[in-house]
Amino acid sequence: MVVRDKVGRNRYVAFVVTPPVEKARLLAALKSAPGSDRPWLVDYDGGRGLVRCAHTSKDATIELLNALRIGDARLRTTGTSGTIRKARAKFLPPKSPTRDRVK
């Protein structure tokens, strides 16, 4: 048996909140979610974020996030990754300032 089998693998699920809500309201909604395998908020910038969950509860986490309502706001999942590095690069790229191009 490998240590990874005992500890478990993580999945990182990216989501978008429309309209954006503050982080405290999102945390409260995640903490009040039913079940023992609640997702853990890893990163949130006001409109987009990442949650961590066990690989065995990935589908349940996606269903939970898609069904979650925070007032008028709703969450929509955008993708899943096995590493936090790849999830941040793929689903939460840094917002770069727009520059006017001169042609």
NORNOR-V566657 format. One record per residue. N is the residue number from 0. SS is DSSP state (@ for helix, = for strand, . for the rest). PHI is phi in radians with two decimals (* if undefined). NEAR is the number of other ideal C-beta (glycine too) atoms within 8 Angstrom. Layout:
N|SS|PHI|NEAR  N|SS|PHI|NEAR
This chain:
0|.|*|3  1|.|-1.58|5  2|@|-1.00|5  3|@|-1.05|7  4|@|-1.20|7  5|@|-1.31|7  6|@|-1.32|5  7|.|1.78|9  8|.|-1.70|7  9|=|-1.83|10  10|=|-2.20|13  11|=|-2.04|14  12|=|-1.88|15  13|=|-1.56|16  14|=|-2.55|13  15|=|-2.20|9  16|=|-1.92|14  17|=|-2.26|8  18|.|-1.22|6  19|.|-1.03|7  20|.|-2.17|9  21|.|-1.34|6  22|@|-1.06|8  23|@|-1.09|6  24|@|-1.18|10  25|@|-1.15|14  26|@|-1.06|9  27|@|-1.08|8  28|@|-1.17|10  29|@|-1.20|12  30|@|-1.21|7  31|.|-1.51|5  32|.|-1.17|10  33|.|-1.25|2  34|.|1.77|7  35|.|-1.56|3  36|.|-1.71|9  37|.|-1.28|8  38|.|-1.23|13  39|=|-1.89|7  40|=|-1.25|12  41|=|-1.74|9  42|=|-2.59|8  43|=|-2.69|9  44|.|-2.03|7  45|.|1.84|7  46|.|-2.37|7  47|=|-2.27|12  48|=|-2.87|13  49|=|-2.30|16  50|=|-2.14|14  51|=|-1.85|10  52|=|-2.58|13  53|=|-1.26|10  54|@|-1.14|10  55|@|-1.36|5  56|@|-1.95|9  57|@|-1.07|12  58|@|-1.14|6  59|@|-1.16|9  60|@|-1.16|14  61|@|-1.10|11  62|@|-1.09|8  63|@|-1.08|11  64|@|-1.14|14  65|@|-1.20|9  66|@|-1.60|6  67|.|-1.27|11  68|=|-2.17|6  69|=|-2.16|11  70|.|1.13|6  71|.|-1.52|4  72|=|-1.46|11  73|=|-2.30|9  74|=|-1.74|11  75|=|-2.39|9  76|=|-1.31|11  77|=|-2.03|8  78|=|2.97|9  79|=|-2.36|11  80|=|-2.47|12  81|.|-1.58|9  82|.|-2.23|7  83|@|-1.19|11  84|@|-1.10|6  85|@|-1.20|9  86|@|-1.12|15  87|@|-1.14|10  88|@|-1.17|7  89|@|-1.48|10  90|@|-1.89|11  91|.|-2.23|13  92|.|-1.14|6  93|.|-1.10|4  94|.|-1.37|4  95|.|-1.66|4  96|.|-1.16|4  97|.|-1.40|4  98|.|-2.03|4  99|.|-1.36|4  100|.|-1.63|4  101|.|-1.81|3  102|.|-1.87|2
